[in-house]
């Protein structure tokens, strides 16, 4: 009895996968390193750009409070001020007189620099900025200096007194109260303060004329500096 058996097949050896050549790996390594370097350059470049923008101090910014705008930007006076500072209150009428004298020719800008030792300087700055959100910064600026003796140089919180001043100039008090609880309000004030420190402001009032810090000794000297800047 016989049976037909299928012929035996000799197993073929398995083909080994073709290994990439050394040149392939060398090229891949070069390309990979190039991509890594490119990514690092882009990331570092962006980080440096952001860092420079954040760190660079500015005498004025787009959201700075403008007391008076001139027809051109030829001459700009910036004051870093503290509403509780007696020297700032003494400078206030001088600035007001110069604003009248140079109306249309000189831009005047006010920036916040509340001194930590003045217990209500930050509160006053926040009140002024809250008024600014309602388009009444100038009114609050004037009121705070003109009533300084009523609320300044006190150790207790003068927020209620400042609120009364806000009410007196006709602010929407519901909005005022809400703005005072908005953390971005203090961030806005602190941004001015940080710029001032980086620009070398150590006390108030500190004046800058066309970006350069100036030492002011009298109204006449200040007026002469403004006139000279205008005629250049």
C-alpha positions, 0 to 999 in steps of 0.5 A: 500500500502506498500513499503519495506524499507531497515532496518535501520542501527545503526551507529557504533561509529567511532574508535579513532586513537590509540595514541602513548604511552608515551614510544614511545614519550620518545624514539623518543625524545631521538633519536631526541636529539641524532641526534641533538647533533651528528650534532652539534658535527660534525659542530662544529668540522669542524668549529674548524678545519677550524678555526685552519687551517686558524689561524695557522701561518706558517714560510713556506708554500707550495707556499713560494718563494724558493731562494735556495733549499738544498739537504735535509730539515735539515736547512732552513732559512726564511727571511720576507722582504720588498723590500723598506727597507734599512736594507733588502737591506743591508742584501741582499749581506749577504744572497747572500754570505751565499747562496754561502757558504752553497749551497747544505746544507741550503734552503733559503726562501723569504717571503713578509712583505711590511711595510705600511709606505713604499709607494711602498713596496706592489707594489714591492712585487706584481712585485716580485710575478708576476715575480715568476708566470713566473719563474723569482722570483730570478731575480726580487728579486735581481733586486729590491734590486740592484736598490732600490735607484732608486725607493724606498723612494718615495711618488708617485706610482713607478709602471711604474719604477717597470714595467721597471725592469720587462721588463728588466729581460725579463718578458712577459709584457702582462702577467705581466700586467694581473697578477697585476690586478689579486686580488689573487696576492695581497692575496698571498702577504698579506698571507705572511704578516699575517703569519709574524705578527702572528709569531711576526715579527715587522720589517724587515729583520726578519730571522727564522732558522728552524722555530725559530726567530733568532737575526742576528748581523753579517755575521760571527754570522749568518754563525756560527748559520747555521753551528751549525744547520747543524752539529746537 
